[in-house]
Amino acid sequence: MRPIWLWLLLALSACNRDVENARLVGTVTDRRTRQPVKGAVLHLETAYYRGGDYDSYNGYRYDTLTTDAQGRFAATFPLLCYLAIEVKQGPRDTLVYAEEVVSKNIRVDIRL
């Protein structure tokens, strides 16, 4: 049986990798009506490790996406290890999503 610290070390080291050519897709729907939200603005903050010491993020990128008539959005990223999304539809509707990225295909469905 392997020591638990070895498994923990392997799990932590897996988080310090960039995903190349990651693709984000998703939808924004209204929480009450469950209908798609057209024109919702998503503010994205992404980060990557490449070029640094892999102990902290080396670079950040900021993007804005707008949903289509069906409430859909999509984006691709050359390098990605962290993704945060803020959605602000009205004066009080803000939702924040944040996650370490470990897969090329990311799906985020948001209900406002």
Sequence and secondary structure as in RCSB ss.txt:
>XXXX:A:sequence
MRPIWLWLLLALSACNRDVENARLVGTVTDRRTRQPVKGAVLHLETAYYRGGDYDSYNGYRYDTLTTDAQGRFAA
TFPLLCYLAIEVKQGPRDTLVYAEEVVSKNIRVDIRL
>XXXX:A:secstr
   HHHHHHHHHHHTS  EEEEEEEEEEE TTT  B TT EEEEEEEE TTS SSS  EEEEEEEE  TTSEEEE
EEEEESEEEEEEESSSS EEEEEEE  SSEEEEEEE 
